[in-house]
């Protein structure tokens, strides 16, 4: 079972609106790069705006291997704190 498969199943079981669900399914089907996928994860965590999501964003901002992901995760943390 791949990450994409797990995510597709998870999205189908949530109350995410159909438009967002379809976008995720299309992205995974087209085989977007890992960086594009990671960016989506950061955006989703920002959208969740929970304490746990904020903790995860802080970890990404400090420790992710990709400088771009660190940057956008840090920006998402700042946005959640404002």
ZADRENVEX-741808 format. One record per residue (C-alpha): residue in one letter; chain; x, y, z. Coordinates in steps of 0.2 Angstrom, whole numbers, plus 5000, padded with zeros to 4 digits. Layout:
BEGIN
  r  c    px    py    pz
  A  A     X     Y     Z
...
This chain:
BEGIN
  r  c    px    py    pz
  X  A  5000  5000  5000
  X  A  5007  5017  4995
  X  A  5006  5034  5004
  X  A  4995  5040  4989
  X  A  4983  5025  4991
  X  A  4982  5028  5010
  X  A  4978  5047  5007
  X  A  4965  5043  4994
  X  A  4956  5032  5006
  X  A  4958  5044  5020
  X  A  4951  5059  5010
  X  A  4936  5048  5004
  X  A  4932  5045  5023
  X  A  4932  5063  5028
  X  A  4920  5078  5026
  X  A  4932  5087  5015
  X  A  4922  5096  5001
  X  A  4921  5087  4985
  X  A  4931  5100  4975
  X  A  4946  5099  4987
  X  A  4945  5080  4987
  X  A  4945  5079  4968
  X  A  4960  5091  4967
  X  A  4970  5079  4979
  X  A  4965  5064  4969
  X  A  4970  5072  4953
  X  A  4987  5077  4960
  X  A  4991  5060  4966
  X  A  4985  5052  4950
  X  A  4996  5063  4940
  X  A  5011  5058  4951
  X  A  5016  5076  4957
  X  A  5033  5077  4964
  X  A  5037  5074  4982
  X  A  5040  5092  4984
  X  A  5023  5097  4978
  X  A  5015  5084  4989
  X  A  5025  5090  5004
  X  A  5019  5108  5000
  X  A  5001  5101  5001
  X  A  5004  5093  5018
  X  A  5010  5110  5024
  X  A  4995  5119  5017
  X  A  4983  5106  5024
  X  A  4991  5107  5042
  X  A  4989  5126  5041
  X  A  4971  5123  5036
  X  A  4968  5112  5051
  X  A  4974  5125  5063
  X  A  4974  5114  5078
  X  A  4988  5113  5091
  X  A  4994  5097  5085
  X  A  4995  5103  5067
  X  A  5005  5119  5073
  X  A  5017  5107  5082
  X  A  5020  5097  5066
  X  A  5022  5113  5056
  X  A  5035  5119  5069
  X  A  5045  5103  5067
  X  A  5044  5104  5048
  X  A  5050  5122  5049
  X  A  5065  5117  5059
  X  A  5070  5100  5052
  X  A  5063  5097  5035
  X  A  5077  5093  5022
  X  A  5069  5105  5009
  X  A  5073  5123  5012
  X  A  5057  5128  5003
  X  A  5046  5117  5015
  X  A  5055  5124  5030
  X  A  5051  5142  5024
  X  A  5032  5139  5020
  X  A  5030  5129  5036
  X  A  5037  5143  5046
  X  A  5026  5155  5037
  X  A  5011  5144  5041
  X  A  5016  5144  5060
  X  A  5017  5163  5060
  X  A  5000  5164  5052
  X  A  4992  5153  5065
  X  A  5000  5163  5078
  X  A  4993  5180  5072
